[in-house]
Amino acid sequence: MSGGNVKVKTSILSNVIDTQGADVAEGVAKDSTELQRTNKLSKEQTAALISGSNMSDYQVRQLRTACNKELGNNPFASARKVAQARNEILPISREDWETTYV
């Protein structure tokens, strides 16, 4: 598939995958590093999702593990990158979180 329009290439590729069935589609999704990379949330998006859903870091770690086992990849940024984003975004240090202001 050299040259040509991207839309035509994607159409041909999707038709081939569709005719081969669900097993081939699952294998392509699992083995393609480009598909895995483009389906990832950024570190800021993952941090916002964790904060907005009131999930603990432990629960997110379990969710990452479940996605890795079932899907072969997960849509979340790594815990290290999320911690880095939290430190970049937050104007206060983590030690101040325990302090209650009246």
CORURNOR-V451917 format. One record per pair of residues at least 12 apart in sequence whose C-alpha atoms are under 6 Angstrom apart, sorted by the first residue. I is the first residue (numbers start at 1). J is the second residue. If there is no record, write none. Layout:
BEGIN
i & j
I & J
I & J
END
This chain:
BEGIN
i & j
30 & 72
39 & 75
40 & 75
40 & 76
41 & 75
41 & 76
41 & 77
42 & 77
43 & 77
43 & 81
43 & 82
44 & 85
46 & 76
47 & 82
END
